[in-house]
């Protein structure tokens, strides 16, 4: 997969998880376990995006 496509896919996943967190927070009975898992996944994706950006900068 091309780097640009991979970054775009990760960015889309990051946005989708943010939406899931917002939806979960809007529920009357918030499940903190689900929110914690979603936030961990969102952070993992953010870290990977930052790593990829650093790799691109380093390569130039």
Secondary structure, DSSP 8 states (H G I E B T S, - for coil): --HHHHHHHHHHHHHHHHHHHHHHHHSSS--HHHHHHHHHHHHHHHHHHHHHHHHHHHH-
